[in-house]
Each structure stands twice: as structure tokens, then as C-alpha cells.
Amino acid sequence: MRKLFAITALAFAACNSSSGSNTVATPTFAPPEGTYATVQNVTITCATAGAVIHYTTDGTTPTATSPAYSSAIAITTTTTLKALATATGKTDSAVASATYTLKAGAPVLSPSAGVYATAQNVTLTSATPSASIHYTTDGTVPDSHSPTYTAAIPLPLGASATTTTIKAIALATGFEGSDVTSGTYVIDPNATPAAAPTFNPPAGTYTSVQSVTISSATGGVSIYYTTDGSTPTTASTLYTAPVQVASNLTIKAIAAGGGHTASTVASAAYVINLPKAATPTFTPGAGTYTATQSVTIGSTTPGAVIYYTTNGSTPTTGSTLYSGPVSVSVSETLKAIATASGYTTSDVGSAAYIINTGGGTDFLTACNSYFNKSVSLLETCLKANPAAVGSSQTFCADTQKEITAGLISYNSTQGAACVSAVNALTCADLNSAGSSAPAACNAALTGTVGTGGTCYSSNDCAAGFCTWELPTGTCPGTCQPFVALGNACTVDAQCGAARACDGGVCKTVQAVNGACPCQAGLWCDTSGGAPGVCKASLAVGASCSVTNDHCTVVARCAGTPATCQSYVGAGAACTTAVDLCGLGYYCDGTSHCASYPTSGQSCATPATPGVCLNSYCDIIASPTAPVCKPLLADGVTCNPTYFGTDCASGYCNPSNKCAPDTSSQCVIP
């Protein structure tokens, strides 16, 4: 029977690297699909090692005979890319699709429109280098027949005020025409500058959020401001309401309009030292109990909002919102944070509960303990970002259904031994050849379904595999005998324990120096020709090849000369050339490992285009300044363009609703 607990597979399942252990991960595109003002060079990657990516650029569905991806694809006109990943012995990936729209960048007028007391020379530029700019000065809408911009447009100073409206459009081969830019200029020799804006409260250091009003002593003017340190113009944000300052911020502003030229730039720097919300506490507290506990979580900070997790991972504002007592019926660790208006996020509160009703350990306790330990190992050994590590709750709950239905027999005594053994696991257990769970964990589950019986996973089968595991399998499947050694196969599950489907044939996996296929934790060296020799992963500090990277799972091949180097965590020094940041971190502009953005943060930074943690990058709502948005719950309308990445379930069904992906799992109704 396929063993439920295998630590290597478990660790990477927690990272959600693919939809199934025998299905190739769906290809991803960088940069993500969207509207761009320049030619794009799109790279396609796949999380499955050794996978071959096939793609099309004409909107048709790719197959294994489509062109194989080898280098970045130049997008020189609006194009829909589609990609499929294949790998020997695995089910082909889902088809990924991304549409790239090339639209010329709207012309930018410099100086910006407004009132001036001196002559001006207005320049026109576009973010699209190849674009030609056409303009008018009489207020009419420009097109390709309008004058072509070749030099600054002079606006001379006369004896009296003159008004000129410049409108411009950018056109480029292969690009859609830009939006029309318009600017009205008043050249008035008698114009006077508006009074510089003032700020209330003034610049300074504060211990609470400040609501800053901006005003000018000159009546009838408009105020424009920036908060990113740049110099404001009349194209900057128009002031309409007080600016909320909740963190360190510098506001710069000008006043213009009402017949006045722009004022001088006013600036105010605010330092906000907010207190930290009180760390959440748990009642009853952590401990060992003989019955289900109803745990309340609180914070002494007024108006605090609490978010919590039950799988041992570090909570974020994307975690479960606390709304009432949490029922703890199995052993698990609760972690919580508190947020409140006017406060920074609290420290993490944690409480471990052991629920022991006697007679051994129930399955959910053992399962959650195993996954919690796996999460801990990922965070410790791979320096993973806690917010990037997945949960086990669905997996454990689905297996519990099979136990309840009598499809699997669970031995609680072995389960108790499993929990004890799991707690002793170390980083070395992620690296060892043939690494697997302690024997007690594997012995805790035994399938009860005979040949021909209905099954929902191969764990249900007393001997053999479930046909649901096949690429053409349907849910539910039936238990069938394992394929004999040397016979034809399509997936590893058909071959049984310590065997693999290699090249379409069932073979025994081998230890170090054996002929491939290899045990877990080893790699196949084919430099001497097929079938290759099984070799141990390279230890930290060993010489390696960046191209193949056969380092142990807790390291990466990098540097010059190339060596296996350990991953580093948040705040550690790094370089983009040798990015050793752990899972969920990237090397930012300050050469330190930083977390990928979460809900409410920008996902447009050059180093992390389109990447969000526990959220999705909404590039459709705002293509030029996308922001991470909260994942959508089941039943909420989703955008099929995102292929389910906007759904908490990871699946947008044909009705464009977030829902469980019944195409990739087989769960007892």
C-alpha cells in the first residue's frame, strides 16, 4: 500500500508545488499577463524538476509535440501564450495561459499643465521607445494624421494671457494606440504664485495615527501632493481629504490653479511610533487535557482583531479571523496575533494543547502532529517564511472520512508511537536517502478494501492501488493489484512500495551506487549513459553544478566557484545573483531577504512581479500598479483569467465560482 506518511513528499506537498505527487506542476509565466507599454521577454518555468515545457503563441492548446521552451519568448505584439509541462512517468500538467496586451504608453507632458508666468517649452515622451507621438494644440482629438512630435512645443509669453490645450497620442507598430493625454496651459505675464501649502498637524514625531490636512492661504487653488518622496506636479494626487499617516511618511505638496502659477514645494516629515498591540492570550491555557477544550483568545488592546492558526504556522492577517471560542478536540497548537487601529501588530501568542482521551492517540492528533512538525522543519531547516507554508487540515480531515467509512483501519497505539517518533525528527531526516516517516506512522494505517472494491485513494486498498491514481482515473476508483516488476505502468502508485514507474516500466528503486530509479533523497547520475547510477545528495559546502544542483534539500548550488550553500531567512544578507533566501522570501532592493507581499501590499516590484503570499495579485483591476488582494472563499465569483489563483481553494470552476477542485482530488461525499 502507498504509505500515507513520507516526509520528503509531505514537506513539498506543504509547499503546494504541484496539484499531486504524480502530476507535473502547472507552468508559470514571468512577468505575469497584463497590459505593457514595452516589448516583453517572457520566461516560463515549472516547479517539477526535469519537466519539459511546450508552448504555443497563437492561442491554440499546446501538446507534447508543440515547440519546447528553451529561452525567453519576445512578445512584440498582443499575444496569448499557452504552456504545458511534461515529465517521464508523470501526468501532464494543466495548461497555463497568459495574454500579453501591448499598448503604447500614453504621452507625458513636461512641464505638466497649469498656469505659468513665463514662456514654456512642452516636451512629449512615451514609455514605448518605438512610438511616434502625434499631437494637436487646438483641443481636437489627435490621430495618425495629426502633426508628429519632433521637438519641444513652444508656448511663448505675450502681452496678455494665452490658453493652449495640447492633446497627444502615441502609436507604435504591434501596439495598440495609447490613451489620449490632454493638458491645458495658461501663459499669463501677470500671474502670481499661489501660497505654499501648510500642514496640520505639522511635521514631527507622534505616537498615534495622524490625520493631516493640507491647505493654502490662496483661495480657489487646488493642492497636489506625493507621499513617495517625489516632487509633486499638477499630475500628482489631487488633495480632497485629510491624509491618514499611520507610519513614517513624508508629504510634499504644491498649490496651483485659480489663475496662479504653482507654489513652491512644501514638505512635512512625520515619524509615527505606534504602540504594539497586546499579545493574545488563551483560556484555558496550554496543557494536556482528557476532553475537548473550548478555547477563547483575547487581547487587552481595545478593539483588537485577532487572527489565528491551528496547524503550527505563524498567523498573518490572511489567517482565520477569530470570532468565537475555538473547539480543540485533537492535539494541536494554536497561534494568534492581534491588530488594532493605532497599533502595530502584536507578537505571536502560542498555546499547545494535548488532547488524550486514553487508549492511544486518535488519527487527527497523529496526522496534525506530523504536519505541524513538518511545518516546523520547513521553517527551521529551509528557512521558510511561515506565511508560505501550507496547512494539513484538509488532507487530515479527508483521510479521517476514509477511516470513519471503514475504508482504512487506524491503530491508535501505533498512532501514539508515531507522535512520539515524529517529535524527534530533525533536519537530517529531510536529507537521508530513502527518507520516510517513522515505522510506527506507516504501521498506523491499513487499507481494508479488497480487489475490485470502491476506493478514494490507494491508502484504502488492502493490497494494490486505486485506479483514481491513474491519469485516466475517475472518482471513486477501484482497488487493483500492483503491476509486477518489469511490466508496463503509467504511474508510481501502480508499482507498490519501494518501486517506481520508470520509463513506463515498474522497477525497484535502488540505494547509492545502484542502477536508477533511485530511492527518495538520491539523484540519478546519467553522465555515463542510461540507466544511470544512484548517488547521494551533495552536502553543504560540497562543489556542485548550478545547472543541475544536486545539493541536499536544505541547500542550493550557488556562487563562484559553485558550492552547496544553506538557505538564509528573513533579514539575512543576500544578492540577486546568489539568492539563497528561503521559501517565501526574496532578495530585495536592500540586499536582504524580505517576505513576498501580502494582502494590501503592492505586487508590482521588479523583484517580485505578480507574486503574493496568502493572496493574489490583482493585475486586471490595476495593470500598472497591482495590489495583493485577499483570496476568495468558495462560492464567490472568481476571474477565470487567474486560473483559480484568486481562490482560497485554488480552483475557479466552469461557472466562475471558487470551489473545491474535484478534478484533482477524490473525497468521500
KAHUGI-V420615 format. One record per backbone hydrogen bond with DSSP energy under -1.0 kcal/mol. CO is the residue of the C=O (numbers start at 1). NH is the residue of the N-H. If there is no record, write none. Layout:
# KAHUGI-V420615
co,nh
CO,NH
CO,NH
This chain:
# KAHUGI-V420615
co,nh
6,10
7,11
8,12
9,13
10,14
12,17
13,16
14,390
20,23
22,91
28,45
30,43
34,101
36,103
40,75
42,73
43,30
45,28
48,51
52,86
53,69
54,84
56,82
63,66
67,55
73,42
75,40
79,100
81,98
82,56
83,96
84,54
85,93
86,52
87,90
91,24
96,83
98,81
99,34
100,79
101,36
102,176
108,125
110,123
114,186
116,188
120,155
122,153
123,110
125,108
128,131
132,171
133,149
134,169
136,167
143,146
147,135
153,122
155,120
162,187
164,185
165,139
166,183
167,136
168,181
169,134
170,178
171,132
172,175
176,104
181,168
183,166
185,164
186,116
187,162
188,191
192,261
198,215
200,213
204,271
206,273
210,245
212,243
213,200
215,198
222,256
223,239
224,254
225,237
226,252
233,236
237,225
243,212
245,210
249,270
251,268
252,226
253,266
254,224
255,263
256,222
257,260
260,257
261,194
266,253
268,251
269,204
270,249
271,206
275,344
281,298
283,296
287,354
289,356
293,328
295,326
296,283
298,281
301,304
305,339
306,322
307,337
308,320
309,335
316,319
320,308
326,295
328,293
332,353
334,351
335,309
336,349
337,307
338,346
339,305
340,343
344,277
349,336
351,334
352,287
353,332
354,289
362,366
363,367
364,368
365,369
366,370
367,371
368,372
369,373
370,374
371,375
372,376
373,377
374,378
375,379
376,380
377,381
378,382
378,384
385,388
392,396
393,397
394,398
395,399
396,400
397,401
398,402
399,403
400,404
401,405
402,407
402,408
403,406
407,448
409,446
411,415
412,361
412,416
413,417
414,418
415,419
416,420
417,421
418,422
419,423
421,424
422,425
426,429
427,430
428,431
428,432
432,435
438,441
438,442
439,443
444,411
446,409
449,462
450,453
453,479
455,477
457,460
458,461
460,449
465,480
466,469
467,470
470,473
477,455
478,467
479,452
480,465
484,487
487,506
491,494
492,495
494,483
496,499
498,509
500,502
500,507
502,505
504,489
505,502
506,486
507,500
510,519
511,514
514,534
517,510
519,522
520,434
523,535
525,533
526,529
532,516
533,525
534,513
535,523
538,552
539,542
542,564
545,549
550,538
552,555
554,567
556,565
558,563
562,544
563,558
564,541
565,556
568,582
569,572
572,593
578,580
580,568
582,585
583,385
584,596
586,594
588,591
591,574
592,588
593,571
594,586
597,613
598,601
601,628
603,610
605,608
608,611
616,629
617,619
626,603
627,618
628,600
629,616
632,648
633,636
636,658
639,642
640,643
642,645
644,647
646,632
651,659
653,656
656,638
657,653
658,635
660,662
661,664
